[in-house]
Amino acid sequence: MRQRTLIWTIVIGFFVAAGLGLALTRPRAQEAISDTRVMMDTSIEIRIFGSKRTLEAAFKRVQELDELMSRTRKGSDIYKVNQEAGRRWVEVSADTYQVIETALKFAELTGGLFDPTITPLVELWGIGTDNPQIPDQGAIEKAQELIDYRRVDLDPKGRKVRLAQPGMGLDLGAIGKGYAADSVAQLLRERGVKSALLNLGGNVYVIGGKPDGTPWRIGIQDPFSNRGTHVTILEVRDTSIVTSGPYERFFIRNGKRYHHILNPETGYPAETGLASVSIICPSSITGDALSTSVFLLGLERGLALLEELENVEAMLITNDRKVYLTSGLKSQVKSLAKGFEFHE
């Protein structure tokens, strides 16, 4: 009897030890790690369920792209192209070439309203710098003469770019962060990350859903209120949400607000009656370019363009707080913050 008891004690002890061993060796669920850094002239937040090494690789990729495409950083591809305007071809990286090529496609799509050669006007107004100004009409007209996306020459075989006239300049600020978000998302997926949230200054990209299986909840900024105040919340997976509006960068002179989204046709900040445009689609570079394009096109032309595109949805908010949704988004947005109303 004592021998049988001893045997059962040994057996029970074995299973307890085995169970304890399994509990100790079972991998823990990954915890979120995140960081926020200033890059690409904005605040960049990356939150992933992965390793610190992967997080660092993600920020390194953003830094690489910033060093290639910054208009003001000496030695960047764009800086070199602008310096050689009207003179020489400049060989650029594959990343820069792809973004320029994409920007020119959106310029064509919008009849030149979205124009990556907007630099002369951007520099003239100085919005977002320490010394913004309202230029005189003569200076605006001279700057407008240098803006024409059709005068950007591309050599795909040599991956070279040339601006046709001295004084011209490329600015990829309305599309570069979108490309960076797509690029970082690709890097994270290649490293096995199943769940992540990227926020590149209003360019939000989510990978998968949350680790608990629920979708990410992303708020659409209230353009009339403080940052973090939302018009509505979208539940999303594996998609990009990009919002453009006049509330981020501006200056006020004599009671009038002058924002950074410049219309190359008028030479002034765009006045289209829109307070913000949010684009929801799988490609952040597409969302980035479209958010600015639609803002420049205005409500009717913008909605008409959006309805022609596949896998693209949008929310447009007007200055009188009316909310317009593309057809595919209407079933997802059921309620709005106080003071806003749907427009059918």
Buried (B, 14 or more C-beta within 10 A) or exposed (E): EEEEEEEEEEEEEEEEEEEEEEEEEEEEEBEEBEBEEEBBBBEBBBBBBBBEEBBEBBBEBBBBBBBBBBBEBEEBBBBBBBEBBEEEBBBBBEBBBBBBEBBBEBBEBBEBBBBBBBBBBBBBBBBBEEEBBEBEEEBBEBBBEBBBBEBBEBEEEEBBBBBBEEBBBBBBBBBBBBBBBBBBBEBBBEBEBBBBBBBBBBBBBBBBBBEEEEBBEBBBBBBBEEEEEBBBEBEBEBBBBBBBBBBBBBBEEEEEEBBBBBBBBEBBBBEBEBBBBBBBBBBBBBBBBBBBBBBBBBBEBBBEBBEEBEEBBBBBBBBEBBBBBBEBBEEBBEEBBEEBEEBE
